[in-house]
Amino acid sequence: MNFTRLSILGLVFFFMTACSPGQLQNVVKDVMNDVPLTNGQIGNGLKEALEIGISKGASQLSALDGYFESPYKILLPPEARQITDRLAKIPGFKQFENEIVKKLNRGAEEAAKSAKPIFVNAIKKMSIADASKVLMGGQTAATEFLKNATTGDLTTAFSPVIQESLDKVQARKLWSDAINTYNKIPFITKANPNLEEYVTGEALKGLFSMVEKEEANIRTNVGARTSDLLKKVFAKQDN
């Protein structure tokens, strides 16, 4: 039995003779809270925090208008403005452009439903060493870990869903035809004709921005630590 355990038992014995049962329970609880966390507890606490944040972020973005009515709304690529501005005077075009933008975001919202299980799987595979590095790392350490661990799987999951959404309004074909024609103009910067690739990238950018926001909330907002384990783990970070 190590010195820490002996000290705790000694304190318990001392207070047994001087405290009421209720007071004794509080004393023991306070003493035990000072016992250093194990690496396993640190890992479990961090995983719990990440799952809470990820679930909240992914759920918000996968809801109707989760992207479309949020700071993460996906717009047409910047180079598209040179084309759409010229076509804006054509009757009915503006409405068509708005419909394409809505479909971009509807596709992203539908795709975001697949994000949570991919994130959770990566979190469960996180090693104790990774968990300690993330906990004591920078303010976006968890987001960077998840970005490295999940971007490939998320891209694979998002792309076909977004592609299907775009094809419902023939957005991919129209975009490809327009950009390929535009790219034939001499001395201009070539634009990317692959619309779903752009939308998928923007959708993931918004998703990881939401993850980063939730990570910051857990790291800095004591009220977001909803269990005793979370409080203990992030108190270690605070100190």
C-alpha positions as CSV (number, residue, x, y, z in Angstrom):
1,M,0.0,0.0,0.0
2,N,1.6,3.3,-1.0
3,F,2.0,6.4,1.1
4,T,-1.0,8.2,-0.5
5,R,-3.4,5.4,0.5
6,L,-2.0,5.2,4.0
7,S,-2.4,8.9,4.4
8,I,-6.0,8.7,3.3
9,L,-6.8,5.8,5.6
10,G,-5.1,7.7,8.5
11,L,-7.3,10.8,7.8
12,V,-10.4,8.6,7.6
13,F,-9.6,7.0,11.0
14,F,-8.9,10.4,12.6
15,F,-12.2,11.9,11.4
16,M,-14.2,8.8,12.3
17,T,-13.7,9.7,16.0
18,A,-14.4,13.4,15.5
19,C,-17.2,13.7,12.8
20,S,-20.8,12.8,12.3
21,P,-21.5,10.2,9.6
22,G,-22.5,13.0,7.2
23,Q,-19.5,15.1,7.9
24,L,-17.3,12.0,7.5
25,Q,-18.7,11.2,4.1
26,N,-18.0,14.7,2.9
27,V,-14.4,14.6,4.3
28,V,-13.7,11.3,2.6
29,K,-15.1,12.6,-0.7
30,D,-12.9,15.7,-0.5
31,V,-9.8,13.7,0.3
32,M,-10.4,11.2,-2.5
33,N,-10.9,14.0,-5.0
34,D,-7.2,15.0,-4.4
35,V,-6.0,11.5,-5.5
36,P,-4.2,11.9,-8.9
37,L,-6.2,10.8,-11.9
38,T,-5.0,7.6,-13.7
39,N,-4.2,7.7,-17.4
40,G,-7.3,5.6,-17.9
41,Q,-9.5,8.1,-16.2
42,I,-8.0,10.9,-18.3
43,G,-8.6,9.0,-21.5
44,N,-12.2,8.1,-20.6
45,G,-13.0,11.7,-19.5
46,L,-11.6,13.2,-22.7
47,K,-13.5,10.7,-24.8
48,E,-16.7,11.4,-22.9
49,A,-16.2,15.2,-23.5
50,L,-15.5,14.7,-27.2
51,E,-18.5,12.5,-27.8
52,I,-20.8,15.1,-26.1
53,G,-19.4,17.9,-28.3
54,I,-19.4,15.9,-31.5
55,S,-22.9,14.7,-31.0
56,K,-24.1,18.2,-30.4
57,G,-22.3,19.7,-33.4
58,A,-23.1,17.0,-35.9
59,S,-26.8,17.0,-34.8
60,Q,-27.1,20.8,-35.4
61,L,-25.6,20.7,-38.8
62,S,-27.6,17.7,-40.0
63,A,-30.9,19.3,-39.1
64,L,-33.0,21.1,-41.7
65,D,-31.2,24.5,-42.4
66,G,-28.3,23.3,-40.2
67,Y,-25.9,24.6,-42.9
68,F,-28.3,26.8,-44.9
69,E,-29.3,29.1,-42.0
70,S,-26.0,29.1,-40.2
71,P,-22.6,30.8,-40.3
72,Y,-21.4,27.7,-42.2
73,K,-23.8,28.2,-45.2
74,I,-22.2,27.0,-48.4
75,L,-22.2,29.4,-51.3
76,L,-21.1,28.9,-54.9
77,P,-17.4,29.0,-55.4
78,P,-15.8,32.5,-55.6
79,E,-14.9,32.0,-59.3
80,A,-18.6,31.4,-60.0
81,R,-19.4,35.0,-59.3
82,Q,-17.7,36.1,-62.5
83,I,-20.2,33.8,-64.4
84,T,-23.3,34.2,-62.3
85,D,-23.0,38.0,-62.2
86,R,-23.1,38.1,-66.0
87,L,-26.1,35.8,-66.1
88,A,-28.1,37.5,-63.3
89,K,-30.1,39.6,-65.8
90,I,-31.4,36.6,-67.6
91,P,-35.1,36.0,-66.5
92,G,-35.3,33.2,-64.0
93,F,-31.6,32.7,-63.5
94,K,-31.5,34.3,-60.1
95,Q,-34.1,31.9,-58.8
96,F,-32.2,29.0,-60.3
97,E,-29.0,30.1,-58.6
98,N,-30.8,30.3,-55.3
99,E,-32.1,26.8,-55.8
100,I,-28.6,25.5,-56.5
101,V,-27.2,27.1,-53.3
102,K,-30.1,25.5,-51.3
103,K,-29.3,22.1,-52.8
104,L,-25.6,22.5,-51.9
105,N,-26.6,23.0,-48.3
106,R,-29.3,20.3,-48.3
107,G,-26.7,17.8,-49.5
108,A,-24.3,18.9,-46.8
109,E,-27.1,18.6,-44.1
110,E,-28.0,15.1,-45.3
111,A,-24.3,14.1,-45.4
112,A,-23.6,15.4,-41.9
113,K,-25.9,12.6,-40.6
114,S,-23.1,10.2,-41.3
115,A,-20.5,12.2,-39.4
116,K,-21.3,11.2,-35.8
117,P,-20.6,7.4,-36.1
118,I,-17.3,8.2,-37.9
119,F,-16.2,10.6,-35.2
120,V,-17.3,8.2,-32.4
121,N,-15.3,5.4,-34.0
122,A,-12.2,7.5,-34.1
123,I,-12.7,8.6,-30.5
124,K,-13.1,5.0,-29.3
125,K,-9.8,4.1,-31.0
126,M,-7.9,7.0,-29.4
127,S,-5.0,5.7,-27.3
128,I,-4.3,6.8,-23.7
129,A,-1.2,8.5,-25.1
130,D,-3.2,10.4,-27.7
131,A,-5.8,11.4,-25.0
132,S,-3.1,12.9,-22.8
133,K,-1.6,14.8,-25.6
134,V,-5.0,16.2,-26.7
135,L,-6.0,17.1,-23.1
136,M,-2.8,19.0,-22.4
137,G,-2.3,20.3,-26.0
138,G,-3.4,23.5,-27.6
139,Q,-7.0,24.8,-27.6
140,T,-7.8,23.0,-30.9
141,A,-5.8,19.8,-30.2
142,A,-8.9,17.6,-30.2
143,T,-10.2,19.1,-33.4
144,E,-6.8,18.6,-35.1
145,F,-6.7,14.9,-33.9
146,L,-10.2,14.3,-35.3
147,K,-9.4,16.1,-38.5
148,N,-6.4,13.9,-39.1
149,A,-8.2,10.7,-38.1
150,T,-11.5,11.2,-39.9
151,T,-11.2,13.4,-43.0
152,G,-10.7,10.5,-45.4
153,D,-13.7,8.6,-44.1
154,L,-15.9,11.7,-44.0
155,T,-15.0,12.7,-47.5
156,T,-16.0,9.1,-48.7
157,A,-19.3,9.4,-46.8
158,F,-20.2,12.9,-47.8
159,S,-19.4,12.9,-51.5
160,P,-22.1,10.6,-52.9
161,V,-24.8,12.2,-50.8
162,I,-23.9,15.7,-51.9
163,Q,-23.6,14.5,-55.5
164,E,-27.1,13.0,-55.4
165,S,-28.5,16.3,-54.1
166,L,-26.8,18.3,-56.8
167,D,-28.0,16.0,-59.5
168,K,-31.6,16.6,-58.5
169,V,-31.3,20.1,-60.1
170,Q,-28.7,19.1,-62.7
171,A,-26.3,21.4,-60.9
172,R,-23.2,19.3,-61.5
173,K,-23.8,19.2,-65.3
174,L,-24.7,22.8,-65.6
175,W,-21.7,23.8,-63.5
176,S,-19.3,21.6,-65.4
177,D,-20.5,22.8,-68.8
178,A,-20.3,26.5,-67.8
179,I,-16.8,26.1,-66.2
180,N,-15.4,24.1,-69.0
181,T,-16.6,26.8,-71.5
182,Y,-15.2,29.5,-69.2
183,N,-11.8,27.8,-68.9
184,K,-11.4,28.1,-72.7
185,I,-11.0,31.9,-72.4
186,P,-7.4,32.8,-72.9
187,F,-5.3,34.1,-69.9
188,I,-7.8,33.5,-67.2
189,T,-7.3,31.5,-63.9
190,K,-8.8,28.1,-64.5
191,A,-11.8,27.2,-62.3
192,N,-12.5,23.7,-60.9
193,P,-15.4,22.1,-62.8
194,N,-15.9,19.5,-60.0
195,L,-18.7,21.0,-58.0
196,E,-19.3,18.2,-55.5
197,E,-15.6,18.2,-54.6
198,Y,-15.9,21.9,-53.7
199,V,-19.1,21.4,-51.8
200,T,-17.8,18.4,-49.8
201,G,-14.7,20.4,-48.9
202,E,-16.8,23.3,-47.7
203,A,-19.2,21.0,-45.8
204,L,-16.2,19.4,-43.9
205,K,-14.8,22.9,-43.2
206,G,-18.0,23.9,-41.6
207,L,-18.2,20.6,-39.6
208,F,-14.7,21.0,-38.2
209,S,-15.4,24.6,-37.3
210,M,-18.4,23.4,-35.3
211,V,-16.2,20.7,-33.6
212,E,-13.7,23.4,-32.8
213,K,-16.4,25.6,-31.3
214,E,-17.6,22.7,-29.0
215,E,-14.0,21.9,-28.0
216,A,-13.5,25.5,-26.9
217,N,-16.7,25.4,-24.9
218,I,-15.7,22.3,-23.0
219,R,-12.2,23.6,-22.4
220,T,-13.2,27.0,-21.1
221,N,-16.8,26.7,-19.8
222,V,-16.9,24.9,-16.5
223,G,-20.7,24.6,-16.8
224,A,-20.2,22.4,-19.9
225,R,-18.5,19.7,-17.8
226,T,-21.6,17.7,-17.0
227,S,-20.1,14.8,-14.9
228,D,-17.7,14.5,-12.0
229,L,-15.1,12.8,-14.3
230,L,-15.2,15.6,-16.8
231,K,-14.7,18.1,-14.0
232,K,-11.7,16.3,-12.7
233,V,-10.1,15.7,-16.1
234,F,-10.4,19.3,-17.2
235,A,-9.4,20.7,-13.9
236,K,-6.0,19.0,-14.7
237,Q,-6.0,21.0,-17.9
238,D,-7.0,24.2,-16.1
239,N,-4.1,23.8,-13.7
